Amino acid sequence: MRTVIQKSFGGPEVLELVESERPKPLSGEVLVKVHASAVNPVDVAVRSGAVPLLGEPPFGVGWDISGVVEEAAPGARFAVGDEVFGMPFFPRAATGYAEYVAAPSRQLARKPASLDHVHAAALPLAALTAWQGLVQAAGVREGDRVLIQRAAGGVGHFAVQIAKARGAHVIAVASAPRHDFVRGLGADEVVDYHTTEITEAVKDADVVLDSMAQGDLLLGVLRPGGVLVSILEHGDGELAARVEAAGRRFAGVSVEPDYAALEAIAELVDTGRIRPHVERTFPLAQAGTAHELIASGHVQGKIVLTV
């Protein structure tokens, strides 16, 4: 099969498309013929060595996949021919930029019926991050005021829609050219971070989803008892202590595979309450180009590799 690997840390040029042996599914696993694989900022950080999740190269990056079950080992919860999507193994290696991936069946869910594989692959890591932060950690409910940073990005554009589906009042932080996009997702208010101080524009938020490692700053927009959900500073014990001392709650979120959450997300997709936005697609051989675009920090929604 064809797969993308790297033999050293570095820029996008270290990504190589090579021929490798097709993996074999173990008990409880399925072999997925991958149709699409999404690219996330964490992929770029792992490739460069900035976030050394996978140790020293060689290894393959990528986690988000959507495809069709080619083989089902004993004990797997899917059958050959089932269409599935997911984020297997994170934060361990899944080698998702590949024609085939073997994964535990309970780390995958049935693909939303209303989506093609490209748009289904855009969901797992980003939508799970938003779901696990807003729903499972913060317990967002109807009437909550929820502030979402980078609202036009991968995690952010799902977070806006998930919070809105829960009945929240959504305040989206995005640059001016993205305002129409985030309003179209359901944002009730939009703040331009280039021209406006967030702490001046927003007060008494019930929940803040911090995707920019600005936890101390964002304490100023939370009401007493409010929840700071951090996806970059999730392991910062000192920040957590400061948040708690200020009378707020800290929820550090490191995304993990969760088929039940994927099923809930798929239901929201198929009932029209979430839609993934895919800005660009690239063939597997152009994974490096996709990484360059992600690293620019100006992607609206997601970038997906077609396999």
KEZAGU-693081 format. One record per residue: residue in one letter; x negated, y negated, z negated of N, C-alpha, C, O in turn. Coordinates in steps of 0.1 Angstrom, whole numbers, plus 5000, padded with zeros to 4 digits. Example, Ala and Ser with C-alpha at 12.3 -4.5 7.8 and 13.67 -1.06 7.14 Angstrom:
// KEZAGU-693081
A486850574922487750454922486850334922485850334915S487250224929486350114929487150004921486649894920
***
This chain:
// KEZAGU-693081
M499250125000500050005000499149885000497949884997R499749765004499049635003499349574989500449574984T498249524983498449454970497449334970496349344976V497749234962496849124960496049144947496749164936I494749144947493949154935492949034935492748964945Q492249024924491048934923489949004916490249084907K488748984920487549044914486748954905485848994899S487248824905486548724896487548614893488548604900F487248544883488048424880487648314890486548314895G488648224893488248114902489448044908490548064903G489247984919490347914926491248014934490948134934P492147964942493048054950492348144959492848244963E491148104963490348184973489948324967489548404975V490048344954489648474948490648574950490448694948L491848534954492948634957492748704970492548644980E492748834969492448914981493549014984494049074974L493949024996494949125000494249255004493449255014V494449364997493649484999494649605000495849594997E494149715005494849845005494549914992493349934988S495549964985495350044973496250154972497150174980E496050244962496850364961498250324955498350244946R499250384960500650354955500750414941500350534938P501250334931501350384917502450494916503350504925K502250584906503250694904504050664891503450634881P505350664892506150644880506050754870506050874873L505850714857505850814846507350834841508250764846S507550914831508850944825509450804821508850724815G510750794825511450664821511150554831511750444829E510350574840509950464849510550484863511050594867V510550374871510950384885509850324893509050234889L509750364906508850304916509750214924510650254931V509350084924510149984931509449944944508249904944K510149954955509649904968509949754967511149714968V508949674966509149524963509449454976508749474986H510549374976510849294987510449144985510149074995A510349104973509848964970509248964956509649034947S508348864954507648844941507448694939506848634948A507948644928507848504926506448464920505848554914V506048344922504848294917505148194905506048104907N504448204894504748114883503448044878502348094881P503547934871502347874866501447954858500147944858V501948054851501048144843500248224852499048264848D500748264864499848334873498648254877497548314878V498748124879497648044882496648034871495448034873A497248024859496348014847495548144845494448134841V496248254847495548384845494448394856493348444853R494748364868493848374880492548294877491448344880S492748174872491648084870490748124858489648074857G491348194849490648224836491048134825490548154814A491848034828492247934817493048004806492947974795V493848104810494648184801494248334803494848394812P493248384796492748524799493648634793493148714785L494848644797495748744792495248884796495448984788L494648904807494449034813492949074811492549174817G492149004803490749034802489948994814490348904822E488949064817488049034828488549104841489049214840P488449034852488749104865487849224868486849224861P488249314876489349294886490749334880490849414872F491749264886493149294883494049224893493549144901G495249264893496249194901497149114892497549154881V497548994898498448914890499948924895500148994905G500848854889502248854893503048944885502649054881W504248894881505248974873506648984879507249084878D507148874884508548864889508648954902507948924912I509549044902509849124913511349144916512149144907S511649174928512949224932512749314944512049294953G513449434943513349534953514249644951515349634945V513949764957514749874958514049994952512850014954V514750074943514150194937513850294948514650344955E512550334949512050434958511950564952512250674958E511550574939511550694931512050674917511750564912A512650764911513150754898512650874890513050994893A511750854880511250964872512251014862513250944859P512151134856513051174846513251074835512251024830G514451054831514750964820514950824824515350734816A514750784837514950654842516450624843517250714845R516850494841518250454841518750404854519850354855F517950424865518350384878518150504887517450604884A518750504899518650604909518050544922517950424924V517550634930516950594943517950514951519150554952G517550404956518350314964518950204956519550104962D518950204943519450094935518549964937517349974938E519249854938518549724939518349664925519249644917V517049634922516749594908515849464909515249434919F515749404897514849284896514349284881514949344873G513249214879512749214865511349154865510749104875M510749154852509449104849508749204841508449184829P508349314847507849424839506449394832505649324838F506349454820505049454813504549324807503649334798F505049214811504549084806504349084791505349124784P503149044785502048974792500949074796499849024798R501149204797500149294803500349294818501349244823A499449354825499449344839500549424845500849544841A501249364855502249444863501849454878502349534885T500849364882500349364896501549344905501849424914G502349234903503549214910503449174924504449184932Y502249124928502149084942501649214950500549234953A502649294953502349424959503549484966504649434963E503349584974504449644981505249744972506349764974Y504549794962505149884952504749854938503549824936V505649864929505349844915506049954907507249984909A505350024898505950124889506250054876505349994870A507450064870507749994858508750074850509550154855P508750054837509850114828511250064833511449944835S512150154834513450114839514150024830515049944834R513850024817514549934807513949794807514349714799Q512949774816512449634817513049574830512549464834L513949644837514549594849516049594847516649654839A516749524856518149514856518649524871517849504880R519949554873520449554887520449404892520849314885K519949394904519949264911521249204912522249274915P521449074909522749004911523249034926522549014935A524449074926525049114939525148994949525049014961S525148874944525348754952524048704957524048604965L522948754954521648704958520848804967521048924966D520048744976519148824983517948844974517848794963H516948924979515748964970514948834968514348824957V514748744977513948624975514448544963513648514954H515748524963516348444952516448524939516348464928A516548654940516548734927515148734921515048734909A514148744929512748744924512448614917511548614909A513148504921512848374914513348374900512948274893L514148464896514848454883513948494871513848424861P513448614870513048684858512248594848512748564837L511048564851510148504841510748364836510848334824A511048284846511548144843512948154836513148084826A513848224841515248234835515148304822515848254813L514348404820514248474807513648374797514048374785T512648294801512048194792513148094787513248074775A513948044796515047954792516048024784516547964774W516448144787517448214780516948254765517648224756Q515748304765515248344751515048224743515048234730G514648104749514547984741515847924736516047894725L516747904746517947824743519047914736519647864727V519148034741520248114736519848204724520548194714Q518748274726518348364715517648294703517948334692A516848204706516048134695516848014690516948004677A517447934698518047804693519547824691520147744684G520147924697521647944696522447834701523447794695V522047774713522847664719524247704720524647814725R525147604717526547634717527247504722526647404725E528547524724529347414730529247284722529347284709G528947174729528847044722527447004718527246884714D526547094718525147064714524546964724524846974736R523746874719522946784728521646844730520846864720V521246884742520046964745519146884755519646844766L517946854751516946784759516046884766515546974759I515946874779515146974786514046894794514346814803Q512746924791511646874798511446944812511847054813R510746874821510446934834511747004840511647114844A512746924840514046984843514247034857515147114860A513346984866513447024880512547144883512547194894G511747184873510747294876511347434874512547444873G510547534874510947674874511847704861512947734863V511247684850511947714837513047604836514247634832G512747484838513647374835514947374843516047354838H514847414856516147414864517047524860518247514861F516547634854517347734848517847694835519047714831A517047624827517447584814518647484815519547494806V518547394824519747304826521047374828522047354822Q520947474837522147554840522647644829523847654827I521647704822522047794811522647714799523747744794A522047594796522647514786524047464790524947454781K524147424802525447374807526547494806527647464803A526147614810527047724809527447754795528547814793R526647714785526947734771527847624766528247624754G528147524774528947414770528247294764528847204757A526947284766526147184760526147054768526547054780H525846944761525546814768524146814771523246814762V523746814784522346834788521746694792522246624800I520546674786519746554789518446604796517646674790A518346574809517246624817516146524818516446404821V514846564816513746484819513046514832512646634834A513046424841512446444854512046314861512546214857S511246324871510846204878512046154887512846234890A512046034891513145974898513546054911514746064913P512546094919512946174931513746304928514346354937R513646354916514346474912515646454906516346554902H516046334904517346304896518546364902519346424896D518646344915519846404922519946554921520946614919F518746614922518646764921519146804907519946894906V518646744896519046794883520446764880521146834872R520946644885522346614883523246724890524246764885G522746764902523446874909523547004901524347084904L522547024893522547144884523447134872523747234866G523947014869524846994858524346904847525146884837A523246844849522746754838523646634836524146574846D523946604824524846494820524146354820524646254823E522846364816522046244816520646284821520246394820V519946184828518646204833517746094828518045974829V516546134823515546034819514346044828513746154830D513845934833512645924841511445904832511345794826Y510646004830509545994821508445904825507645864817H508445864838507445764843507745624838506845544836T509045594836509445454833510045444819510345324814T510345554812511145544800510445624789510045744791E510345574777509845644765511045734761512145694757I510745864760511845964757512345934743513545944740T511445894734511845874720512645754718513345734708E512645664728513445544728514845574734515845524730A514845664745516045684752516945794746518145784748V516345874738517145994732517045994717515945994712K518146004711518146024696519146134693520046164700D518846204681519846304676520146414685521246464686A519146464692519346594700519346704690518746714680D520246804694520346924686519247024689518747094680V518847024702517847124706516947054717517446974725V515647074716514647024726513947144731513347224723L513847164744513047264751511747194756511847124766D510647224749509447154751508547244760508147354756S508347204772507547284782506247204785505547234795M505847104777504747014780503747004768502946914768A503947084758503147084746503146944740502046894737Q504346894738504446754732505346764719506146674716G505146874712505946894700506046784690507046754685D504846724687504846614677505646494682506346434674L505446464694506246344700507646374700508446284696L508146494703509546524705510246544692511446544692L509546554681510246544668511046424666512046424660G510646314673511346194672512746184679513446094676V513046284687514346284694515346384687516446384691L514846464678515646564671516346514659515746444651R517546554657518346514645517746604634517146714636P517946564621517646654610518346794612519546794614G517646904611518147034613518147084627518447194630G517746994636517647034650516447134653515647154644V516447184665515547294668514547254679515047204690L513247264676512247244687511847374692511247454685V512147404705511747524711510547494720510547414729S509447564717508147534723507747664731507647774725I507447644744507047764752505547764755505047854760L504847654751503447644753502647644740501547694739E503347594729502647584716503347684707503347664695H503747794712504547894704503647954693504248004683G502347954694501548014684500847914675499947944667D501347784676500747684668501347674654502347614652G500747734644501247744631501247604624502147574616E500247524627500247384621501347304626501947234618L501647314639502847234645504047284638504947204634A504247414637505447474631505647414617506747384613A504547404609504647354596505047214595505847174587R504547134605504946994606506346974609507046884604V506847054618508247054622509147084610510147024608E508847194603509647234592509547124581510547104574A508347064579508246964568509146844572509546764563A509346814585510146704589511646734588512446654592G512046854584513446894583514046944595515246944597R513246984605513747044617513247194617512447234609R513747264627513347404628512547424641512747374651F511447504639510547534650510847674655510947774648A510947684669511147814675510147834686510247774697G509047904684508047934694508448054702508748154697V508448034715508948144724507848184734507348104742S507548314734506648374743507548484751507848584745V507748454763508748534771508348684771507148714771E509348774770509048914771510148984779511248934780P509849104784510849174792512149204783511949234772D513349194790514549204782515649234792516249144798Y515949364794516949394804518349344801519149314810A518749344788520049294784520149144787521249104792A519149064785519148924789519248914804519948824809L518448994811518548984826519949014831520448954840E520649114824522049144828522949024826523848994834A522748954814523548834811523248724821524248654826I522048704825521648604835522248644849522848554856A522248774852522848814865524348794865524848754876E524948804854526448774854526748634856527648594863L525848544850526048404852525748364867526448274872V524848434873524548414887525848454896526248374904D526348574893527448624901528748554899529648564907T528848484888530048404885529848254889530748174886G528748224895528548094901528047984891528147864894R527548024879527147924869525647904869525147814863I524847994876523447974878523147994892523648094898R522247904898521747934911520247904911519847794908P519448004916518047974917517747884929518347904939H516747794927516347714938514947754942514047754934V514847794955513547834960513047734970513647714980E511947664966511447554975510747604987510947554998R509947704985509147764997508947914995508947964984T508847985006508348125006507148135014506848055023F506348235011505048265018504948415019505448485010P504348465029504048605030502948645020502248555015L502948775016502048825006500548775009499848745000A500248775022498848745026498448595022497348565022Q499448515020499248375017499448335002499948224998A499148434993499348414979498548294974498948224965G497348284980496448174976497048034979496947944971T497748024990498447894994499547874984499747754980A500247974981501347954971500747914957501447824951H499647964953499047914941498647774942498747694932E498147724953497747584955498947494953498847394946L500047534958501247454957501747454942502147344937I501747564936502147574922501247484913501747414904A499947494916498947414908499147264910498647184901S499847224920500047074922500947014912500846894909G501747104906502647054895503846984900504646914893H504146984913505246914919506247004926506946964936V506347124922507347224928508747204922508847194910Q509647194931511047194926511647334927511747394937G511947384915512447524914511247624915510347614908K511347714924510447824925509747844938510247804949I508647914938507947964950507948114950507648174940V508248174962508348314962507548374974507448314985L506848484971506148564981507148674987507748744980T507148685000507948785007506948905010505848885014V507449025008506649145009507049225021506449335023
***
